[in-house]
Amino acid sequence: MSTYARTSLRAAIATVALAGAFLAPAAAFAATSAPAAASASSADRYDGEKVLVYKDASHGVLAVLRNGAEGPEAWLRAAGPNWKPGDAWAFRVVGAVTRQEPSVTVTEFVPGLKAQLLKADTATPVLRITAPDGSVKTYALPQGTAAKPSPKPSGKPSAKPKPSEPVDTKGCTVTRRENIGAGMLAVLTMGTKGPSVTFEAGDHAPVTGLGKLDRRRPKLPVSAGIYAEILNPYGSAPQLKAKTQGGDDTYGYAAFPKLPKGCTLDGTSGTPVNAPTQNGGQTTVVPKGAVAAGADIKQGGGDDTALIAGGAGLAVVAAGGYVVLRRRNAARI
């Protein structure tokens, strides 16, 4: 073989080796970048406005607020008490609320923390956070699209209202629960002193902010956020008239259970005496903008009221709860 041929062969071998040295790292980078791109895409589905909605000495709960094609939703994620905007956010999910499942009570990390999606069917929903100590704050979600109205239910009371749950009788007091819509239950009680009503969320957690209706206070104030009134409170066949959602939704009616045989109703006529004023003592502050600082719902005076629009017990699948941020950043290089 000539000297010229040997030189050409050596040059070709060196070129191949050099090319391999450069191509091997590039191939390795491509192999790790592809999954990172998928993770970033998955994270975008759960990204949104971020706000720290709860913190104590060692815990923080971050809410990621969204209102896109899926409708309004808020994902609650475990975080540190010192989290601030710009910090990492894709921590594990501890709860979530959506238009279909508007209420959740956290059972881990911060047990007892409750989230409710108020005005869920409107274009301007609100997240209500109740801390384990009972303090309440609200946060406006990004504006979206209102839900399509469902078929109108009949506004006429049925001849024999079907109870939501079996009747419970103790002496001359009869109680049953009636589903009045939007995940809200009305606890209807009939006794010798007439009808009374208290309210519960779908998981039977008492909604203490709405207080109690009876002969002395037969109707909720306008500031309560829902409509509820005892019709014919001094009669022998009272009914609850209720409406839990706005828009074209009609009123629903539920009959109170009958007194047991042998029990007598005290007083069959009259008007409420010393009834509390309908709008006394409450201030409701609703933040403006996509995500505003938490606004307290302060209660006081003669009414115990709160903005309530939902509360079914739920468990939301937290798909995409973990996101590998290192890979996401690598995908942007």
Salt bridges, closest charged atoms under 4 A:
ASP44 OD1 - ARG328 NH2 3.25
ASP47 OD1 - LYS50 NZ 2.71
ASP47 OD2 - ARG328 NH2 3.99
ASP56 OD1 - HIS59 ND1 3.20
GLU70 OE2 - ARG45 NE 3.44
GLU70 OE1 - ARG66 NH2 3.17
GLU73 OE2 - ARG45 NH1 2.75
GLU73 OE2 - ARG66 NE 2.89
ASP87 OD1 - LYS84 NZ 3.56
GLU108 OE1 - ARG92 NH1 2.68
ASP121 OD1 - ARG99 NE 3.84
GLU165 OE2 - HIS204 NE2 3.30
GLU178 OE1 - ARG176 NH1 2.53
GLU200 OE1 - ARG177 NE 2.82
GLU200 OE1 - HIS204 ND1 2.93
